[in-house]
């Protein structure tokens, strides 16, 4: 498969850091953006936080403490079985690379966005570290729905 090195975005600050580059291999980003794997507990907190990750607006999953969960996107149960770590990473970073018509927002990109609120302009939704935390958590979800 071909490799492609992609710059995450323009030189916009992300918590006083520039966007990190990553290598796209087929349908995955095989290596962690930060060079290290994330923390699943922090990732779970991001996924279930309606102000940060916003995941449960569209997805449902094994989160009994969350009363209202979405049904626009696939259930997150078993996602760690369906996709590899690298495939999950690409879907979080920018799923438009797999499906240009997706409604899933790119969480680690500032390119080709429309209707971006002033506070978010030039900034990704999640930092590279937060992306890795979410990926680490999603890989733990191996039980089928």
C-alpha positions in Angstrom: 0.0 0.0 0.0 1.1 3.5 -0.7 2.2 5.8 2.1 1.4 9.5 2.3 2.7 12.0 4.8 0.1 14.5 5.7 0.5 17.7 7.6 -2.4 17.9 10.0 -3.2 21.5 9.1 -2.1 25.1 8.9 0.5 26.3 11.4 -2.2 27.0 14.0 -1.5 26.6 17.7 -2.9 23.6 19.5 -2.3 24.2 23.2 0.9 26.0 22.3 1.9 23.3 19.9 1.7 23.0 16.1 -0.3 20.3 14.5 1.7 17.1 14.2 2.2 15.4 10.8 1.2 11.8 10.4 1.6 9.0 7.8 -1.4 7.6 6.1 -1.1 4.0 5.0 -4.1 2.7 3.1 -7.1 3.2 5.4 -5.1 3.8 8.5 -2.7 6.0 10.4 -0.6 3.1 11.9 1.6 5.1 14.3 0.4 7.2 17.3 0.3 10.9 16.5 2.4 11.6 19.6 4.7 8.6 19.3 3.1 7.0 22.3 -0.3 5.3 22.9 -2.9 7.2 24.8 -4.7 6.5 28.1 -8.0 4.6 27.8 -9.5 6.2 31.0 -8.9 9.7 29.7 -10.3 8.6 26.3 -13.5 7.3 27.9 -13.9 10.7 29.6 -13.6 12.4 26.3 -16.0 10.1 24.5 -18.7 10.5 27.2 -18.2 14.3 27.6 -20.9 16.1 25.7 -18.8 19.3 25.7 -15.5 17.9 24.5 -15.8 14.8 22.4 -19.4 15.1 21.4 -19.3 11.4 20.4 -22.6 10.5 22.0 -24.5 13.1 20.0 -24.3 10.6 17.1 -23.0 7.3 18.6 -24.3 5.0 21.3 -22.3 2.5 23.3 -21.7 0.8 26.6 -22.2 3.9 28.7 -25.1 3.1 31.1 -24.6 6.4 33.0 -25.3 8.4 29.8 -29.1 8.7 29.4 -29.2 10.1 25.9 -27.1 8.6 23.2 -27.2 9.1 19.5 -28.5 6.8 16.8 -27.1 8.5 13.7 -23.8 6.6 13.6 -22.7 3.1 14.4 -22.9 1.8 18.0 -19.4 1.9 19.6 -19.8 -1.5 21.1 -17.3 -3.8 19.4 -15.5 -1.0 17.6 -12.2 -2.3 18.8 -12.9 -5.6 17.1 -14.2 -4.1 13.8 -11.2 -1.8 13.2 -7.5 -1.8 14.0 -5.9 0.9 16.1 -4.6 2.6 13.0 -8.0 2.5 11.3 -9.7 4.0 14.4 -7.0 6.7 14.5 -7.8 7.8 10.9 -11.5 7.8 11.6 -11.0 10.2 14.5 -8.4 12.3 12.8 -10.3 12.9 9.6 -12.9 10.3 8.4 -13.4 12.4 5.2 -10.3 10.6 3.9 -12.4 7.5 3.8 -15.8 9.0 2.9 -15.8 12.6 1.7 -19.6 12.8 2.4 -19.4 11.7 6.1 -21.2 13.7 8.7 -18.5 12.8 11.3 -16.4 15.8 12.0 -12.6 15.7 11.6 -11.2 15.9 15.1 -7.6 16.6 14.2 -7.8 18.8 11.1 -8.4 22.4 10.3 -8.5 22.0 6.6 -11.5 22.5 4.3 -13.9 23.2 7.1 -17.1 25.2 6.8 -19.2 27.1 9.3 -16.5 26.9 12.0 -17.2 28.9 15.2 -14.8 31.8 15.9 -13.4 30.0 19.0 -12.5 26.9 16.9 -11.1 28.6 13.8 -7.5 27.4 13.1 -7.8 24.8 15.9 -8.6 21.1 15.9 -11.4 19.8 18.1 -9.0 17.5 19.9 -5.3 17.7 20.5 -3.0 14.9 19.3 -2.8 13.6 22.9 -6.6 13.5 23.2 -6.9 11.7 19.8 -4.6 9.0 21.2 -6.6 8.8 24.4 -9.8 8.3 22.4 -8.1 5.7 20.2 -6.8 3.8 23.3 -10.2 3.7 24.8 -12.0 2.6 21.6 -9.6 -0.3 21.2 -10.9 -1.6 24.5 -14.5 -1.9 23.2 -14.3 -5.4 21.9 -17.7 -6.8 22.9 -20.3 -7.0 20.1 -23.6 -5.2 20.5 
